[in-house]
Amino acid sequence: MSDLGHRDKRRFDDIPAGGYRLIGAIICALALIVVDTRYPDQVKPLRHYSQELLEPVYRVLSYPTRLFLGINERLRSQKELYEENKILQAELLQSAAQLQQLAESRAENSRLRALLDASLVINDHILNAEIISVDANPAHQVFILNKGLHEGVSVGLPVLDAKGIMGQIVESTANISSLMLISDSRHSIPVRNSRTGDRAILTGMGDNRRLKLDYVPESADIHVGDALVSSGLGNNFPAGYPVAIVTEVKHQNGREFSEAYAKPMAELDSSRHVIVLFRRSLHDEQPVITPLLPDDSETSHASP
């Protein structure tokens, strides 16, 4: 018997202290479950009170988890915002490009309408052309047109846009031609002041926005804002087409001529579609009519 008691004692001694606590906790939990099941009304206030006591503990214990979730959510939100920002920037860039294309299309439509309206009021024979290139020489104001000898474009023909005279053809090949602008330093055009009728020579200065008026007498009645039109002298340009607007007048006492400058009315920097004007009205030659039948005299001489 002593050996059996000694063995039982050794069994209990082998159980660690934590095991006793675990067994005690299990017994208490079972007891609480039984009591809660059999006496719910009495246990409910106790449970409520215990929850109020343990609420600060729950809150403190939840802080690490909440902090981790908050940091994770913040980092995720920043990443999502960054990605969303990139997407919005890309969409904004695409929208801006589309708006630019739309604006260019509208401007091109307006220029074509103006060109069509201008062609409708011209009584001469015309040809629509397009500027396809610029002369490589920076000292020259020369454009390349997509029409040439095949379309009847020859040297000397005047060229206009929707606003006024741009220049004239200086070279022509089978399929293309060269347009020298009125702003070229080698170009001059006779003009007339539409307000007073005074004539002058408008010369290019290599600047698409500034032309010089030559041979303007000091006594001439010329003011800023006067419209200059082609005079028709020299048979290079037909009379009455808009050329420039006077922008500056400098009277020089004691000199024979005044110094005056004008701005082209044609949009030399931006025009793309132009009109080549065939000067049919300048050469109103009567056509030669070849008789189909011989003269009576020839007939009488021919008869026996």
C-alpha positions in Angstrom: 0.0 0.0 0.0 2.8 2.3 0.8 4.2 1.7 -2.7 0.8 2.6 -4.3 0.5 5.8 -2.3 4.1 6.6 -3.2 3.3 6.1 -6.9 0.2 8.3 -6.9 2.1 11.0 -5.1 4.8 10.8 -7.8 2.1 11.1 -10.6 0.8 14.3 -9.1 4.3 15.6 -8.6 5.0 15.0 -12.3 2.2 17.5 -13.3 3.7 21.0 -13.7 2.3 24.0 -11.9 0.9 25.4 -15.1 -1.1 22.2 -15.6 -2.9 22.7 -12.3 -3.7 26.3 -13.3 -5.0 25.1 -16.6 -7.2 22.4 -15.0 -8.5 25.0 -12.5 -9.3 27.4 -15.3 -11.2 24.7 -17.2 -13.2 23.8 -14.1 -14.0 27.4 -13.5 -15.1 27.9 -17.1 -17.3 24.9 -16.9 -18.8 26.1 -13.7 -19.5 29.5 -15.2 -21.1 28.0 -18.2 -23.4 25.9 -16.0 -24.3 28.9 -13.9 -24.9 31.1 -16.9 -27.1 28.5 -18.4 -29.1 27.8 -15.3 -29.2 31.3 -13.9 -29.0 33.8 -16.8 -30.9 36.6 -15.1 -28.6 36.6 -12.1 -25.4 36.3 -14.3 -26.3 39.0 -16.8 -25.7 42.1 -14.5 -22.4 40.5 -13.4 -21.4 40.0 -17.0 -22.2 43.5 -17.9 -20.3 44.9 -14.9 -17.3 42.7 -15.8 -17.3 44.0 -19.4 -17.3 47.6 -18.1 -14.3 46.8 -15.9 -12.4 45.0 -18.7 -13.3 47.6 -21.4 -10.1 49.7 -20.8 -8.1 46.5 -21.0 -9.7 45.6 -24.3 -9.0 49.0 -25.6 -5.4 48.9 -24.6 -4.9 45.5 -26.1 -6.5 46.6 -29.4 -4.1 49.5 -29.8 -1.3 47.6 -31.5 -3.7 46.0 -34.0 -5.5 49.2 -34.7 -2.1 51.0 -35.1 -0.9 48.4 -37.6 -4.2 48.5 -39.5 -4.1 52.3 -39.6 -0.5 52.5 -40.9 -1.3 49.8 -43.5 -4.4 51.7 -44.6 -2.6 55.0 -44.8 0.3 53.5 -46.9 -2.3 51.8 -49.1 -4.2 55.0 -49.5 -1.1 56.9 -50.4 -0.1 54.3 -53.0 -3.7 54.3 -54.4 -3.7 58.1 -54.5 -0.3 58.0 -56.3 -1.5 55.5 -58.9 -4.8 57.4 -59.3 -2.8 60.6 -59.7 -0.7 59.0 -62.4 -3.8 57.8 -64.2 -5.4 61.2 -64.0 -2.3 63.0 -65.3 -2.2 60.6 -68.3 -5.9 61.2 -69.0 -5.4 65.0 -68.6 -2.5 64.9 -71.0 -4.5 62.9 -73.5 -7.4 65.3 -73.1 -5.1 68.3 -73.7 -3.7 66.7 -76.8 -7.2 66.1 -78.1 -8.2 69.7 -77.3 -5.2 70.9 -79.2 -6.2 68.8 -82.2 -9.7 70.1 -81.9 -8.5 73.7 -81.7 -6.3 73.1 -84.7 -9.2 71.5 -86.6 -11.4 74.5 -85.8 -8.8 77.0 -86.8 -8.1 75.0 -90.1 -11.9 75.0 -90.7 -12.1 78.7 -90.2 -9.2 79.3 -92.5 -10.7 77.1 -95.2 -14.1 78.9 -94.9 -12.4 82.3 -95.1 -10.5 81.0 -98.2 -13.7 79.8 -99.8 -15.4 83.1 -99.1 -12.4 84.9 -100.6 -12.5 82.8 -103.7 -16.2 83.4 -104.2 -15.7 87.2 -104.5 -12.7 86.9 -107.0 -13.8 87.2 -110.5 -10.5 86.0 -112.0 -9.6 82.4 -112.6 -8.1 80.8 -109.5 -6.4 77.7 -108.3 -6.3 76.4 -104.7 -2.9 75.3 -103.5 -1.3 74.2 -100.2 2.0 75.2 -98.7 4.0 72.0 -98.2 7.5 73.3 -97.3 9.7 76.3 -96.6 12.9 77.3 -98.5 16.0 76.1 -96.6 17.7 79.4 -97.0 16.9 81.5 -93.8 17.6 84.7 -95.7 14.8 84.1 -98.1 11.0 84.2 -97.4 10.0 81.5 -99.9 7.4 78.7 -99.6 6.9 75.6 -101.7 3.4 74.9 -103.1 2.0 71.6 -104.1 0.9 72.8 -107.6 3.1 73.4 -110.6 3.2 73.5 -114.4 0.8 70.6 -114.7 -1.9 72.8 -113.1 -0.9 75.9 -115.1 1.1 77.6 -112.3 3.8 79.7 -114.0 6.3 82.3 -112.9 4.9 85.7 -112.0 1.4 84.6 -110.9 0.2 86.3 -107.7 -0.8 84.3 -104.6 -3.3 85.3 -102.0 -4.7 83.9 -98.8 -8.0 84.7 -97.1 -6.8 88.1 -95.9 -4.7 89.5 -98.7 -1.8 89.2 -101.1 1.0 86.9 -99.9 3.4 87.1 -102.8 4.1 85.7 -106.3 5.4 82.6 -108.0 9.1 82.9 -108.8 9.8 79.3 -109.9 7.7 76.5 -111.2 8.3 72.9 -112.0 6.0 70.1 -113.2 4.4 69.4 -109.8 5.6 72.1 -107.4 6.3 75.9 -107.4 8.1 78.5 -105.3 6.2 81.3 -103.7 8.2 84.4 -102.7 6.4 86.3 -99.9 6.0 90.1 -100.0 8.1 90.1 -96.9 11.2 88.9 -98.7 13.8 91.6 -99.0 14.1 91.0 -102.7 10.4 91.6 -103.3 8.5 94.9 -104.0 4.9 95.6 -104.9 3.2 98.8 -106.1 0.4 99.8 -103.7 -2.1 102.5 -103.3 -3.5 104.1 -100.2 -7.2 103.2 -100.3 -8.1 106.4 -98.4 -6.2 109.0 -100.4 -5.3 107.2 -103.6 -1.6 108.0 -103.2 0.8 105.4 -104.7 4.0 104.0 -103.2 6.2 100.9 -103.4 6.0 98.4 -100.6 9.2 96.5 -100.0 10.0 93.4 -97.9 12.4 93.5 -95.0 12.8 89.8 -94.3 10.3 90.2 -91.5 6.8 88.6 -91.9 5.3 91.4 -89.8 7.0 94.5 -91.1 7.2 96.0 -94.6 8.7 99.3 -95.7 7.0 101.9 -97.8 9.4 103.5 -100.3 9.1 106.8 -102.0 6.5 108.3 -99.7 6.7 112.1 -100.2 7.1 114.2 -97.0 3.9 116.0 -97.9 1.9 112.8 -98.5 -1.3 112.4 -96.5 -0.6 109.0 -94.8 -1.6 107.9 -91.3 -1.4 104.9 -89.1 -4.2 102.5 -89.9 -4.5 103.4 -93.6 -5.2 100.3 -95.8 -2.8 99.7 -98.7 -4.1 97.8 -101.7 -2.4 96.7 -104.9 -2.3 99.5 -107.5 -2.2 97.3 -110.5 0.9 99.0 -111.9 3.5 96.8 -113.6 0.9 94.1 -114.4 2.3 91.8 -111.8 -0.6 92.1 -109.3 -4.2 92.9 -110.2 -5.5 96.2 -108.7 -7.6 96.4 -105.6 -6.4 93.5 -103.5 -5.6 94.1 -99.8 -1.8 94.1 -99.1 -1.0 95.8 -95.8 -2.0 98.2 -93.0 0.2 101.3 -92.2 1.6 100.8 -88.6 4.2 103.6 -88.4 4.9 106.9 -90.0 8.0 109.1 -89.4 8.1 112.5 -90.9 11.6 113.7 -91.5 11.8 117.5 -91.9 14.2 118.6 -94.6 14.0 115.3 -96.5 12.1 114.5 -99.6 10.5 111.3 -98.4 9.0 110.1 -95.2 9.7 106.9 -93.4 6.7 104.6 -93.2 6.1 100.9 -92.3 3.2 98.6 -92.7 2.0 95.2 -91.5 0.9 92.6 -94.1 -2.8 91.8 -94.1 -2.1 88.2 -95.2 -1.2 85.7 -92.5 2.3 85.0 -93.7 3.2 83.0 -90.6 0.2 80.8 -90.3 -1.5 80.5 -93.7 -1.4 77.0 -95.2 -4.0 77.1 -97.9 -3.6 79.7 -100.6 -5.1 80.9 -103.9 -3.0 81.2 -107.1 -4.6 83.9 -109.1 -4.4 83.6 -112.9 -4.3 87.1 -114.3 -6.9 86.6 -116.9 -8.4 90.0 -116.2 -5.1 91.7 -116.9 -4.8 90.2 -120.4 -8.2 90.6 -122.0 -6.9 89.6 -125.4 -9.5 88.9 -128.0 -9.2 85.3 -129.2 -8.0 84.7 -132.7 -10.8 83.2 -134.8 -9.7 81.2 -137.8 -12.3 81.1 -140.6 -13.5 77.7 -141.5 -14.4 78.7 -145.1 -12.1 80.5 -147.6 -12.8 84.2 -148.6 -15.0 85.0 -151.6 -12.1 86.6 -153.3 -10.0 83.5 -152.9 -13.0 81.4 -154.1 -13.4 83.7 -157.2 -9.7 83.5 -158.0 -9.8 79.7 -157.6 -12.8 79.3 -159.9 -12.1 79.0 -163.6 
